[in-house]
Amino acid sequence: MEQQPELAADVPRAWDRPVVSVPILTFLSLVGGQLPSFSPQANLYTIGTGGALVWLGLSNRMPRRTVPQRLGSGAVWWMLPVMIFGVFEAGTFMLGSRDDFPTFSKIADPLLDDSLIRSAVYFAWLSAFWGLVRR
């Protein structure tokens, strides 16, 4: 009798469950929100947190989710504003951010002075990045 290999079940690991991942992402965003905006400490924390999520995504510790083979036709309409935003942001960054032609970061800086808003933005970034890593 020949034994067939077992198929791995698509059972989510402990950190892939919202009951576990949401509190962890909340804790990480609260820590990141306490750091001064655009400071070296905040940049290192962001790079370290993002690097850890990339490492989790590229390692075999995470179950792979199916990815669509092709983007739908509606994706083009989402990419258009993202590309226009990217061109304007890169242009204002290269020209130097001035008061008459500011970058988005300079416009958002007064909002990011509040640590609670900074934590909420950090949580949104971590959640979106975690969703991408799980793919």
N, C-alpha and C positions, 0 to 999 in steps of 0.2 A: 504494500500500500504506500503510494507516494504521498508525501506530506506537502501541502501547498503553503506558500508563505502567507502569513497573516497580513491583511490590509490594515494600515494604520487608520484608526477612526479619527474623524475630525472633531475630537473632543477639545474644547478650549482649555488651555492651561489656566492655572490659578490667576496669573497676572493678566490674562486676556478677558477675564470676566469683569463686567462693569462694577460689581460690588468691591473688587480689589483695585482695579485700575483707576477709577474715579477718585477715591481718597488719596491714592499715591500721586496722581496728577495734581490734585488740589493742594497737597502738601508742597510739592515741588513749585507750584505757581505762587503759593504764599511766601515761600523762601525767596524766589526770584523777584517778587513784587517789592520786597523790602530793600533790595539793592537800588542804589541811585541809577536813574535813567541814563543809558548810554555810557556808563562808567566802565573802566577796565574790569572791575569785579563782575558786573552784570554781563559783559561780553564773554568773559571766561566761563561764567556759570551757564550761559546760553550755549556756548560751544560744547561744554562738557555734557550738559543734559542732552543736547541734540546728538552728540557723538555716542552717548550711551544708548539712545533709542535706535540710532543707525546700527550699532553693534548688535543689539537685540534683533533687529530686523534682518540683518545679514547672516546671523548665526542660525543654526538649526534648532534653536530653542523654541522658536515660534512655529505654530502650525501655519502652513501656507493657505491662503484663501485664493479662490479662483479669481482671475482677473479677466475682464472682457477682452476678447481678441481685437476688437475694433471699437473706437469711440463712436458714439452716436452722432447724428447730424446736428443735434443741439449743442454739442461741445464747441463747435466753431463759434457760436454766438457768445459763449462764455470766454473763449480765448481772445476774442477781439478786444473787449475792454481791458483784459489783463495785459495784453501786448501794448495797447495804447498807454496804459498806466506805466508800464515798464519803460517805454521809450521816453515819456515825459520825466519820470523819476531819474533815469540815467542822464538825460540832458541837463536837468537842473543840478544834478550832482557834479557833472563835469564842468559846468559853467560856474559853479560855486553858488552855494545857497545864500541868496540875498533876500531882503525883506520884500522887494518887488517881484521876485521870482523864486519862492522858497521850495525846498523839497518837502515831500510828505512827512518826513521825520521832523522837520522844523515846525510844520503845522501841527503835528501831533504832540510835540514836546510839552505844551501847556497842559494837555489832558493827562499826560503820563507823569506829571508831578505828583498826583495823588497815588499813594501806594495801593489803595484798593482797586482803582481802575487799572493800574499797572499789573496787579495780580490777575484781574479778570482777563486782560489782553493776553497775559502769559498763559493762562489756562486755555484760552481759545487756541493759541499757537500750539501748545503741547497736545491738545486733543486732536487737532488737525494733523499734526505730525505723527502722532500715535496711530491714527487711522491709516496714514500712508505707510508707516512701518509694518503694520499688520498685513498689508497686501503682499 
